Amino acid sequence: MTQTTKTIIGAIAALVILSGLTWVLKPSLFQRSGSAENQPATSGVIGATEDFFDFGTISMSAGKVMRKFTLKNSSDAPVRVTKLFTSCMCTQASIATQNDRRGPFGMQGHGGSIPKINLEIKPGETAEVEAVFDPAAHGPAGIGKVRRVVYVETDSSEAPEIQLSFEANVTP
Protein backbone atom coordinates (compact mmCIF):
# COMPACT_ATOMS: atom_id res chain seq x y z
CA MET A 1 0.00 0.00 0.00
CA THR A 2 1.42 3.37 -0.96
CA GLN A 3 1.72 6.33 1.36
CA THR A 4 -0.93 8.22 -0.68
CA THR A 5 -3.41 5.36 -0.27
CA LYS A 6 -2.76 5.24 3.48
CA THR A 7 -3.30 9.01 3.71
CA ILE A 8 -6.61 8.81 1.80
CA ILE A 9 -7.87 5.91 3.95
CA GLY A 10 -6.87 7.80 7.12
CA ALA A 11 -8.64 10.96 5.94
CA ILE A 12 -11.82 9.01 5.10
CA ALA A 13 -11.74 7.27 8.49
CA ALA A 14 -11.29 10.61 10.26
CA LEU A 15 -14.26 12.10 8.34
CA VAL A 16 -16.47 9.13 9.21
CA ILE A 17 -15.55 9.35 12.89
CA LEU A 18 -16.02 13.14 12.97
CA SER A 19 -19.39 12.87 11.19
CA GLY A 20 -20.54 10.18 13.62
CA LEU A 21 -19.50 12.21 16.65
CA THR A 22 -21.21 15.32 15.30
CA TRP A 23 -24.43 13.37 14.76
CA VAL A 24 -24.34 11.67 18.17
CA LEU A 25 -23.44 14.80 20.13
CA LYS A 26 -25.84 17.19 18.39
CA PRO A 27 -28.15 18.08 21.30
CA SER A 28 -31.14 19.18 19.23
CA LEU A 29 -31.66 15.64 17.94
CA PHE A 30 -32.24 14.12 21.36
CA GLN A 31 -33.09 16.96 23.70
CA ARG A 32 -36.66 17.09 24.95
CA SER A 33 -37.80 20.62 25.52
CA GLY A 34 -40.22 21.24 28.34
CA SER A 35 -41.92 24.22 26.78
CA ALA A 36 -43.79 24.82 23.59
CA GLU A 37 -41.82 26.61 20.89
CA ASN A 38 -42.70 30.30 20.50
CA GLN A 39 -44.70 30.30 23.75
CA PRO A 40 -43.45 31.47 27.14
CA ALA A 41 -43.49 29.00 30.01
CA THR A 42 -46.36 29.30 32.46
CA SER A 43 -46.30 29.21 36.23
CA GLY A 44 -49.07 26.61 36.29
CA VAL A 45 -48.27 23.09 37.44
CA ILE A 46 -49.84 19.72 36.76
CA GLY A 47 -48.93 16.60 38.66
CA ALA A 48 -49.77 12.92 38.54
CA THR A 49 -51.87 11.43 41.32
CA GLU A 50 -49.94 8.20 40.62
CA ASP A 51 -46.80 8.05 38.45
CA PHE A 52 -45.99 4.30 38.64
CA PHE A 53 -47.96 1.09 38.23
CA ASP A 54 -46.91 -2.58 38.43
CA PHE A 55 -48.97 -4.90 36.23
CA GLY A 56 -47.35 -7.88 37.92
CA THR A 57 -47.11 -10.99 35.73
CA ILE A 58 -48.84 -10.74 32.37
CA SER A 59 -48.98 -13.18 29.48
CA MET A 60 -48.08 -12.35 25.88
CA SER A 61 -50.95 -14.54 24.73
CA ALA A 62 -53.51 -12.59 26.79
CA GLY A 63 -53.02 -9.46 24.67
CA LYS A 64 -52.60 -5.79 25.45
CA VAL A 65 -52.95 -4.27 28.91
CA MET A 66 -53.99 -0.72 29.76
CA ARG A 67 -53.51 1.68 32.67
CA LYS A 68 -54.94 5.17 33.16
CA PHE A 69 -52.92 7.80 35.02
CA THR A 70 -54.64 10.96 36.28
CA LEU A 71 -53.03 14.39 35.92
CA LYS A 72 -54.37 17.33 37.94
CA ASN A 73 -53.75 21.03 37.59
CA SER A 74 -53.64 22.12 41.22
CA SER A 75 -52.34 25.60 40.43
CA ASP A 76 -54.21 28.79 39.58
CA ALA A 77 -52.88 29.01 36.00
CA PRO A 78 -53.64 26.88 32.95
CA VAL A 79 -50.99 24.44 31.72
CA ARG A 80 -50.59 23.22 28.16
CA VAL A 81 -49.51 19.68 27.44
CA THR A 82 -47.25 20.18 24.44
CA LYS A 83 -46.11 16.62 23.72
CA LEU A 84 -46.89 13.05 24.71
CA PHE A 85 -44.71 10.09 23.74
CA THR A 86 -43.49 6.72 24.98
CA SER A 87 -40.16 5.04 25.65
CA CYS A 88 -40.83 2.05 23.38
CA MET A 89 -42.76 1.13 20.26
CA CYS A 90 -44.64 -1.51 22.27
CA THR A 91 -46.44 1.24 24.18
CA GLN A 92 -48.93 3.87 23.02
CA ALA A 93 -50.41 6.72 25.02
CA SER A 94 -53.41 9.01 24.69
CA ILE A 95 -54.50 11.98 26.78
CA ALA A 96 -58.03 13.20 27.42
CA THR A 97 -59.71 16.03 29.27
CA GLN A 98 -63.45 16.25 29.78
CA ASN A 99 -63.89 17.82 26.31
CA ASP A 100 -60.89 16.71 24.25
CA ARG A 101 -58.92 13.56 23.47
CA ARG A 102 -55.53 13.36 21.68
CA GLY A 103 -53.61 10.32 20.55
CA PRO A 104 -52.58 7.61 20.49
CA PHE A 105 -48.92 8.57 20.35
CA GLY A 106 -45.94 6.22 20.32
CA MET A 107 -42.19 6.33 20.60
CA GLN A 108 -40.51 9.52 19.46
CA GLY A 109 -38.47 9.02 16.30
CA HIS A 110 -40.29 5.86 15.16
CA GLY A 111 -43.08 6.04 12.61
CA GLY A 112 -42.71 9.77 12.12
CA SER A 113 -42.38 12.67 14.49
CA ILE A 114 -44.56 13.22 17.53
CA PRO A 115 -46.73 16.28 16.87
CA LYS A 116 -47.18 19.19 19.26
CA ILE A 117 -50.57 18.63 20.85
CA ASN A 118 -51.18 21.93 22.68
CA LEU A 119 -53.86 20.56 25.06
CA GLU A 120 -54.85 22.98 27.81
CA ILE A 121 -55.57 21.77 31.33
CA LYS A 122 -57.32 24.54 33.24
CA PRO A 123 -56.85 25.25 36.97
CA GLY A 124 -58.57 22.53 38.99
CA GLU A 125 -59.10 20.36 35.90
CA THR A 126 -57.91 16.78 35.48
CA ALA A 127 -56.78 14.82 32.45
CA GLU A 128 -56.29 11.10 31.98
CA VAL A 129 -53.29 9.60 30.25
CA GLU A 130 -54.06 6.12 28.96
CA ALA A 131 -51.02 3.87 28.48
CA VAL A 132 -51.51 0.72 26.38
CA PHE A 133 -48.74 -1.90 26.44
CA ASP A 134 -48.53 -4.79 23.97
CA PRO A 135 -46.50 -7.56 25.65
CA ALA A 136 -46.27 -9.49 22.35
CA ALA A 137 -44.69 -6.58 20.43
CA HIS A 138 -41.13 -7.85 20.94
CA GLY A 139 -41.92 -11.51 20.37
CA PRO A 140 -40.05 -14.19 22.35
CA ALA A 141 -37.21 -11.75 23.07
CA GLY A 142 -39.63 -9.64 25.13
CA ILE A 143 -40.11 -12.17 27.92
CA GLY A 144 -39.12 -11.10 31.43
CA LYS A 145 -39.24 -7.90 33.46
CA VAL A 146 -39.94 -4.72 31.48
CA ARG A 147 -40.26 -1.06 32.45
CA ARG A 148 -41.80 1.51 30.12
CA VAL A 149 -42.29 5.27 30.42
CA VAL A 150 -44.85 7.73 29.07
CA TYR A 151 -43.41 11.25 28.80
CA VAL A 152 -45.76 14.22 29.22
CA GLU A 153 -44.16 17.53 28.24
CA THR A 154 -45.78 20.79 29.33
CA ASP A 155 -45.26 24.53 29.09
CA SER A 156 -44.86 24.75 32.87
CA SER A 157 -41.71 26.46 34.08
CA GLU A 158 -41.86 24.50 37.35
CA ALA A 159 -42.64 21.01 36.00
CA PRO A 160 -41.86 20.86 32.27
CA GLU A 161 -41.92 17.04 32.11
CA ILE A 162 -43.87 14.34 33.90
CA GLN A 163 -42.83 10.70 33.64
CA LEU A 164 -45.48 8.02 34.07
CA SER A 165 -44.05 4.52 34.22
CA PHE A 166 -45.11 0.93 34.59
CA GLU A 167 -43.51 -2.47 35.01
CA ALA A 168 -44.58 -5.96 34.06
CA ASN A 169 -43.16 -9.44 34.13
CA VAL A 170 -43.98 -10.78 30.67
CA THR A 171 -44.50 -14.53 30.24
CA PRO A 172 -45.23 -16.50 27.02
Secondary structure, DSSP 8 states (H G I E B T S, - for coil): --HHHHHHHHHHHHHHHHHHHHHHH-HHHH---SS-TTS--BS--EEES--EEEEEEEEGGG--EEEEEEEEE-SSS-EEEEEEEESSTTEEEEEE-SS-EEEEE-BTTSSS------EEE-TT-EEEEEEEE-TTTTGGGG-EEEEEEEEEEESBSS--EEEEEEEEEEE-
